[in-house]
Amino acid sequence: MYKSLLFVGLGLVYLLPSTLLAQCEISTATAVLDVNNVRADLNLGAGLWETSPNGVYFVPGENNISSIYSASLWVAGKDSNGDIKINAYTYGPNGSVAGPLNEDGSLNEDNCTNFDKIWSVTGSEIAGHVADFEADGVVDGPIPESVLAWPGLGNPHSLATNGFDLPFNPQGLAPFVDVNLNGLYDPEGGDYPDICGAGKAFWWIYNTASSTGDNPLKLEISVLAYASESSDPAIDNTTYYKYKIVNRSSENFDDTYLAFWVDPDLGCFGDDYVGCSPERNMAYFYNRGNVDGEGISSCNPANSFGENIPMLGVQLVKGPSAPKVIGPNGELTDPVGNEIGDTLIQLGMSKFMPYFNGGTNPPPPSGTDDPGSLQEFYNYLSGNWRDGTPLTSGGIGYDPNSTDFTDFAFPDNPADPDGWSMCNAVPSPVDPRMLITSGPFRLQPGVVNRITYMITAVEDVPHPCPDVTILEDAMDIALNNICVPVEPIPTSIFDLNSATNRVIIQPNPLAISTELSLQDASQSIKSVSLYSIDGKILRHYDAVNTSSLTIERGDLPSGMLIYQVTTRNAQVYTGKLIVQ
């Protein structure tokens, strides 16, 4: 029987079995993303940024006034017994271990040690390497150390550069462009890190196998954080975070929610407001007054933006994939019990949920402050208050007597005097935290999810009650600079058909072999994954780099499979393949 420690008081929801702690040390690696006007103190583990009393996210980067205190990815679901399994970090010591998991979801001590590192590479280093290879099809000059050491799957130089051989991982490791199409990272063959054309990028990988006791959410999570310097302030004030999440648990987790949690501290923490733009999958935060920290005795003027207050937004660019059952009228519902999904759809921001610092004076209403138990964390993820009261429209969204339920708190422009925002929720509690949530959905064994967030700042925005369209315009520019464009989220079988018609499979059903091709031959396929109908990955083709792919029957099982095609410009198409 495991002896466990529960760090709920710190907001760190981890049960850390002593046998796991003895096997793997907690990760310690950190780095600084500072290629443009942002300085973000990165952390390998549950917290995206390194916890510091002075904050973790600075715009402009050269000053010491932080805009964000802490942030992390929260995931929670329920097992077959209805027990909550959760991985959610807020403050305190990092509780994660580094590295990929074994395929059965178990920890690997060598991986924990070897991957306690954050790799980095610059766009100029990649450009020089690419130019060298493209000149004559041969790499003549020395390969930059960052390119040579990049932990792409199968890198033959890892032992010499990183001090260890990379493990085989069916879902891959760090992303790369596979120029020679052999499925393995070979920089001498012209391969190079895939960092979306950014000026600089960092990559790391950790797991959650030490969380929530004897039967945890065994997730393998890798992160690509990147940014670019630009004369356009929208891009110069933006950072991007691409998560790849591999579920190595052995059972379904139903009613799963995935959220990006943020504690915004815009200079002085006692006068921050939050809001959201649901149609944009975006949340944001701003200042209560026109002078940061005015009237707050605990505010150190050195930590105040004064009258030059920024406004920051967090946008869900690409959400998780959810299995859905297609109803008789084309409606999409979540699988129930042993039911198996017919297709996959991409989720957006399903809920926007704030809560408030319970240590302020005066305190927020009871039931709206920091969570302490697993159920309370799950309540917030599912769009309810800490005490289970549903979010309702108006005021601060907390009214146990109201039945005007809603999924999105403060969805209107703060500049709209008639809208519902914290500007009009008087009196509003201070020091909010916020959750940008997708769900519920079924998290299936073996499923891979790719999720992308971007964070954009606009400096010196007129306050109070700023016009959010100023920020939205900047985020539109930053979104056009990202290599994962937003796709419409299908809500019925008819939407799904319109998407999958972009992919042609002939013949379908597959007997011996079939040809998968893009209807638009000018596009190029980056990768193709084949899944069983219960979500397990059966086959993956990487770096296809052509508009068509021949799929051989081989050992594929008979029945219906789900294919997922990702193009070089990051469009994602899913559909059905029948195997005879």
BELPEKA-V467064 format. One record per backbone hydrogen bond with DSSP energy under -0.5 kcal/mol. CO is the residue of the C=O (numbers start at 0). NH is the residue of the N-H. E is the energy in kcal/mol with one decimal. If there is no record, write none. Layout:
CO/NH/E
CO/NH/E
This chain:
1/3/-0.5
2/17/-1.8
4/6/-0.6
4/15/-1.3
5/7/-1.1
6/11/-1.4
7/10/-1.9
9/90/-1.0
10/12/-0.9
11/13/-1.7
12/87/-0.7
13/6/-1.1
13/15/-0.6
14/16/-0.8
14/212/-0.8
16/19/-0.7
16/20/-2.2
17/21/-2.1
18/22/-1.0
19/23/-2.4
28/43/-2.3
30/41/-1.5
31/33/-0.8
32/39/-2.4
36/59/-0.6
36/60/-1.8
37/35/-0.5
38/57/-2.7
39/32/-2.8
39/41/-1.2
40/49/-3.7
41/30/-1.5
42/44/-0.9
45/72/-0.7
47/42/-2.1
51/54/-1.9
55/40/-2.4
56/66/-3.3
56/67/-0.8
57/38/-2.2
59/62/-1.3
63/65/-0.7
64/58/-0.6
65/266/-2.7
66/264/-0.8
67/55/-2.4
67/56/-0.9
69/262/-2.9
70/47/-2.2
70/48/-0.7
71/73/-0.5
71/260/-3.0
73/258/-2.7
74/86/-2.7
75/256/-2.8
76/84/-3.3
77/253/-2.2
78/81/-2.2
82/78/-2.2
84/76/-2.4
86/74/-2.1
87/12/-2.6
95/26/-2.5
96/206/-2.0
101/104/-2.3
105/101/-2.7
107/111/-2.3
108/112/-1.8
109/113/-3.1
110/114/-2.4
112/115/-1.2
114/116/-2.5
116/118/-0.5
118/202/-2.3
120/200/-2.4
121/125/-1.8
122/126/-2.7
123/127/-2.2
124/128/-1.7
125/129/-2.8
126/130/-2.5
127/131/-2.0
128/132/-2.0
129/133/-2.8
130/134/-1.3
131/135/-0.7
132/135/-0.6
132/136/-2.5
137/139/-0.9
143/146/-0.6
143/147/-2.6
144/148/-2.3
145/149/-0.5
149/151/-2.2
150/173/-2.0
151/154/-2.0
152/184/-3.4
154/157/-1.3
156/160/-2.3
157/161/-3.4
157/162/-1.1
157/163/-0.9
158/162/-0.7
168/171/-2.5
174/193/-1.8
175/177/-0.6
176/178/-1.4
176/191/-1.2
177/180/-1.1
183/185/-0.6
184/155/-0.6
185/188/-1.6
185/190/-1.7
186/189/-1.5
187/138/-0.6
191/176/-3.1
192/194/-1.0
194/197/-1.6
198/122/-2.7
199/226/-1.8
200/120/-1.9
201/224/-2.5
202/118/-2.3
203/222/-2.6
204/98/-2.5
205/220/-2.9
206/96/-0.8
207/210/-2.1
211/214/-0.7
212/215/-0.5
215/217/-0.9
216/218/-1.5
217/247/-3.0
218/207/-2.1
218/220/-0.6
219/221/-0.5
219/245/-2.7
220/205/-3.0
221/243/-2.4
222/203/-1.7
222/224/-0.6
223/241/-2.8
224/201/-2.8
225/239/-2.7
226/198/-1.2
226/199/-1.8
230/232/-0.7
231/234/-0.6
231/235/-2.5
232/236/-1.4
234/237/-1.5
235/36/-1.8
236/456/-1.5
238/454/-2.6
239/225/-2.1
240/242/-0.6
240/452/-2.4
241/223/-2.3
242/450/-2.3
243/221/-2.4
243/245/-0.5
244/246/-0.5
244/448/-2.8
245/219/-2.5
245/247/-0.9
246/445/-2.5
251/253/-0.5
252/442/-3.0
253/77/-2.5
255/439/-0.6
255/440/-1.1
256/75/-2.1
257/437/-3.0
258/73/-3.2
258/260/-0.7
259/435/-2.0
260/71/-2.0
261/263/-0.7
261/433/-2.5
262/68/-2.7
262/69/-1.1
264/266/-1.7
265/267/-0.7
267/270/-0.8
268/271/-0.7
270/287/-2.9
272/285/-2.2
274/283/-2.5
276/279/-1.9
276/281/-1.5
277/280/-1.5
280/315/-3.1
281/276/-3.0
282/313/-3.1
283/274/-2.1
284/311/-1.7
285/272/-2.8
290/293/-1.7
292/295/-2.1
294/296/-0.7
295/298/-1.7
297/299/-0.6
298/300/-0.5
299/302/-2.7
300/303/-1.4
304/307/-1.8
305/291/-2.9
306/308/-1.2
308/460/-2.9
310/457/-2.3
311/284/-2.2
312/455/-2.1
313/282/-2.5
314/316/-0.9
314/453/-2.0
317/451/-1.9
319/346/-3.0
321/344/-2.3
323/341/-2.7
323/342/-1.8
324/326/-0.7
324/332/-2.1
326/329/-1.8
329/492/-1.7
330/326/-3.7
332/324/-3.4
335/338/-2.4
342/323/-2.7
344/321/-3.3
344/346/-0.5
347/349/-0.9
350/436/-2.4
351/408/-1.7
352/434/-2.0
354/432/-3.1
356/359/-1.0
364/367/-1.8
366/385/-1.2
366/386/-0.9
367/355/-2.8
372/376/-2.2
373/377/-2.5
374/378/-2.5
375/379/-1.8
376/380/-2.1
377/381/-2.2
378/383/-2.8
379/382/-1.6
382/390/-1.3
384/387/-2.5
388/384/-3.3
390/405/-2.0
393/396/-2.0
396/391/-2.2
396/398/-0.6
398/401/-2.2
402/404/-1.9
403/392/-2.4
406/351/-2.4
409/275/-2.2
412/415/-2.4
414/416/-0.8
415/418/-1.3
418/420/-0.9
419/411/-1.8
420/423/-1.2
420/424/-0.6
423/425/-1.4
429/356/-0.7
430/356/-1.5
432/354/-1.7
433/261/-2.5
434/352/-1.9
434/436/-0.8
435/259/-1.9
436/349/-2.5
436/350/-1.8
437/257/-2.4
440/255/-2.7
440/442/-0.6
441/322/-0.6
441/443/-0.7
442/252/-2.3
443/446/-1.6
446/246/-2.6
448/244/-3.4
448/450/-0.5
450/242/-3.7
451/316/-2.3
451/317/-1.6
452/240/-2.7
453/314/-2.8
454/238/-1.9
455/312/-2.7
457/310/-2.1
465/414/-0.5
465/467/-0.7
466/469/-1.5
466/470/-0.5
467/471/-2.6
468/472/-2.4
469/473/-1.3
470/474/-2.4
471/475/-1.9
472/476/-1.5
473/477/-2.3
474/478/-2.4
475/479/-1.5
476/480/-0.5
477/480/-0.9
478/481/-1.4
487/489/-0.7
490/331/-0.6
491/495/-1.8
492/496/-2.3
493/497/-1.7
494/498/-1.5
495/499/-2.8
496/500/-1.6
498/501/-1.6
499/502/-2.0
501/518/-3.2
503/516/-2.8
505/514/-2.5
509/579/-2.9
511/552/-3.2
513/515/-0.6
513/550/-3.0
514/505/-2.1
514/516/-0.5
515/548/-2.8
516/503/-3.3
518/520/-1.0
519/522/-1.9
523/567/-2.9
524/544/-2.6
524/545/-0.5
525/542/-0.7
525/543/-1.8
526/565/-2.7
527/540/-3.3
528/563/-2.3
529/537/-3.5
529/538/-1.4
530/561/-2.6
531/534/-2.1
535/531/-3.0
538/529/-2.9
539/541/-0.5
540/527/-2.3
545/524/-3.5
546/517/-2.4
548/515/-3.2
548/550/-0.6
549/551/-0.6
550/513/-2.0
552/555/-2.6
558/578/-2.9
559/532/-0.5
560/576/-2.4
561/530/-3.3
562/574/-1.7
563/528/-2.3
564/572/-2.7
565/525/-2.8
565/526/-2.0
566/569/-1.9
568/484/-0.5
570/566/-2.6
572/564/-3.3
574/562/-2.5
576/560/-3.1
577/508/-0.5
577/509/-3.4
577/579/-0.5
578/558/-2.8
